[in-house]
Amino acid sequence: MNTSSAIGGEKSAAFPLTIWGWVALVGLLQYFLLSKYLLGETPPSAEFERYNTARLKEFAEETRAGATGVVLIGDSRLRYSTVFANDLSDRLSALTGSPVSVLRLVNDSAIIEDFLPLASAIFDANPRLIVIQKELTARHRTANRNNKKRGRDYILWRLVGDGAWNPDDVDYEHVQTDQRCEFVSAEDAQTRRNRLSRWMNYDQHEYKTRLALDFRDRARARGIDVRFLAVPVTSEAASTLVEPGPNPELELLMPSVDIPDSEFCDPVHMNPAGRQRYSSWLAETLAGLLQSAKR
């Protein structure tokens, strides 16, 4: 019997087994890292990042030209509660007596992780002030059927896809600008309750808060002021939503104006009347912060 040949055969048989063992290990690791997406936590969109990186470049040109920069960050509630950025820029410029440029960055059902890939570009644009909607300091995306499907699609894309990850081929220009009531309103009470449930998934372990505060600390290290913003909802929503309690670490801007229920499209999105009322308060508040920073 040729002993060396037998040993060589054992080695060659063992070699493929070792390769498959590594493949299985890598597969398990990938599954572990991506498993949260099976539960509905959809990842940031690469297309969202690409679209808003281009907007931030234009914004940076305005701040380099001498405009005072303000960045607003939030979800669709912030979009519906604030006038267009150019209108808010004009109001702030008139109130402060110097050019102000406002950039509003929003995403539907936004979480703080959507904006973290943009952090460096935001800081490099050198705004004077960043305002973050309070809900982003604690909110998860709700694990509904659509988000679970997006999570499965994302895992498949990570394994075999190419190009930019853009779930549902979202039109991000539309996401930044659409404020039509018919887009969000519903007369049926059950539909309203179902939609409200999407706003009720809050982190009880302060993980999201730590991410938001880390973002704030990085901005402040660059000399940029950061505040957190409360956006009102209707009495129906206020009685249903169980939001996180007050956090003394968040420097919170609380509206001093009441928005009546009649000035909402649905329980959480303002109509044009509510938007004008809230934006007037916000413009005066932001102008006061910008003028204080000059002194």
N, C-alpha and C positions, 0 to 999 in steps of 0.2 A: 504493500500500500504506500502511495506517495503522500507522506505526512504534510509536506509543504503545500501540496496542491489542496489538501483538505482544509488546511488553515486558511489559505487564500480564498477558498470558497466560502468559509464562514465569515471572513471579513467582508467579502463583496455582498453577502446576504445581509449582514448587519448594517452596512452603509446606507442602503435605501431606508431601512427602518429608522435610522438616526435622522435622516432627512425628513421623513414623514412625522417623526416626533417633534422636530422643530416647527414644521408647518402647523401641526396641531396646537402647539404651544402659542405660536403667533396668532393663530385663529382665535384661541380662547382669550388671549390678551386683547385683541381687537374687539371681541364681543363684550368683554368687561368694560372697555373704555367707551364703547358706543351704546351699551345697553340702556342708558337713561333715555336715549332717543326712542326706544321701543315703548317707553312709558308716556310719551307725549311731549317731552321737553325738546322742542325743535331748535336746531342750531342757528347761529347767525347766518344770514344770506351773504354770499360773496358778491352777488349783484348789488345788494343794498350797500355794501361797503364801497364797491366801485363807483356807483352812482353818487354817493355822498362825498367820497374823496374828491371827485371832480368839482362838486359844489364848494367844498372847503378850500380848494385852490383859488377859486374866484373870490371867496370871502377873504382869504389871506391877502390877495392883491388890494382889496379895499382897505384893510387895516394897515397895510404897508403904505398906502397913499395918505394915511392920516386919520381915517375914520376910527372911532371907538367901537370895538367889536363886542357884541353880545350874542351868545349862543344859547338857544332854548332846546332842551332835550326832553322828549316825552313820548306818549302814545297818542292814539286818536282823540282822546279827551283834550289833550293840549292843542291839537290841530283845530278842533271844533270850538275851543274856548278863546282862541287868539286870532286877531285879524292877520292878513297876509304879512309876511316879514317886511316887505317894502313899505307897507302902510305903517307898521309899528316903528320901522326905522325913521320915517318922516316925523312921527309923533315925538319920538325920543330926541331927534335932532332939534325940533322946535322947543321942547321943554328944557333941553340942556344948553342950547345956543351953540352947539358944535356938531359936526357930522357924526352920526351913529349908524352903524351897519348891523342889522340883526339877521342871524341865520337860525332858522327853525329846523331841527332834525327830529323827525317823528317816524314811528313805525307802528302799524296796527298790532295790537296785543303785545306791545313792546316789553322787553325785559332789559335789565341793565347790560347784559352780555351782548346785546345787539350793537351797543355803542362803544364797547371797549376796543374793538379793532380800529376805531376811528380816533382813539385818544391822542395818539402822537400828532396826527394831522390837526386835530382841534387845538392842541397846545401850541403847535408850531405857527398856527394862524394868529396867535397872541391876542385873544380877546381880553377885554377888561373884566368881563363877567360871564360866568356860565350858570344857567338856571336849570335845575333838574327836577322834573315832576316827582313829587314825594313817593308815589306808588312804585316807582322803579327801584326804590331802596328795599323792597320786600317782596316783589311780585314774581310768581312763576307763571309760565303759560299753563293753562288748564289742559289736562290730559284728555281732550275730547277725541272723537273718532278721526276728525280731519288731521289733528296734530299727530296722532299715532301713525296715520298713513304717511305723513310727511317724514316722521322719524324713520320708518321702514325704507322710504325712498332715499333718505339721506344715507343710511347705512349701505344700500346698494350702490349709490353714487360714489361713496368713499372707496368701495371695493373695485368697481369697474368703470366709473364714470369719468368724464373729462369736461373741460370748460368750467364756468363759474356756477356754483350752487345757487339756484334761484327757484325755490319751491313755487309751483303753480304759475310760473312765468309772471311774477308780480310786476305791475307797472308802478315803479317807485316815484315817478313824477305825480301820478294820480294819488299815491299814498301821502305825498307831502301837501297836496292842495285841495282835495275833494272835501267840501263842507256841506254837501246837500243833505237835507233832513231825510229825504226819501231813501238815502243810502243806509241809514241806521234805524229809522223809526219803525215801530210796529204797534198796531192798535190791540192786537191779541195779547192778553195778560200772560198766557203761558209762554209765548215767544219772548216777551220782555223778561220774564223770570229766567228763561234759558240763557238769554244774552247776559243778564246780570251775573249768572253763575260763572261766567268767564272772568269776572273781575274779583272773584272771591278766593283765589288760590294764593295765599300769602305765606311766605317763609316764616316759620316760628323759631328757627334756629339761628337767625341773624346772618346767614351766609351772604344773602344778597346785600344786606346793609354793609357788611365788611367790604364787599366789592365796590359799592358806591362811595364809601368813605375813603377807600384806597385811591379811587379816581379823584376825589376831592383833594386828598393830600398831595397827589402828584401835580395837580393843577396849581395848588397854592405854592408848591416848591418852585414853580415857574412864575410866581407873582400874579396869578390869576385868581380872582375872588370866585367862590362857588357858593350858591344858595340853593335851597330846596323849596319847591313850590307846591302849595295846596291848590287843587282844582275842585271847585264845588260840584256836587251832584244834587239830584232832586231829593225831596223828603222820602220818596219811595225807596230810592237807592240807599240813602243814609240809614234807613231802618233795616235794610237787608244786608248790606256789606258789613263784614266784620274785619275792619282794617287794623293794622298793628297800632299799638299804643304809642304815645309820644316818646320821642327819642331825644334826649338833651344834646346829643352830639350833632343833630341836624339843625342848622340855622334855617328855620322854616319861615317862608313868606306866607302869612295867613291873610286871605282877602278881608278887607274891611267893608266890602259891599255885599249885599244879599242879592242872589240871583233867584227870582221866583220860579216855581215849577213850570209856569207858563212859558218861560224863556228857554226851554230845553226841547230838543227833537225827540229824545227818549230819556230814560232815567239818568244817563251819564254824559250825554253830548248836548252842548248848547246850540240853540238856534241863532240866527243873526242878531236878534235883540240882546240875548244873553251874552253873545260874543262881544258886541260893542260895549256893553256895561262892564264886563270883566276886563276887557282890553284897556279901557280907560283907567281903571284902577291899576292894572299891571304897568302901564306906561308911566304913570305918576310914581309908582313905587320904584321901578327900575331907574327912572331919571334921578330920584333921590339918592339911590345907591351910587350911581355914576358920579354925581356931583360931590358926594361925600368922599369918594375915592380921589378926586382931584385935589381936595384940600389937604 
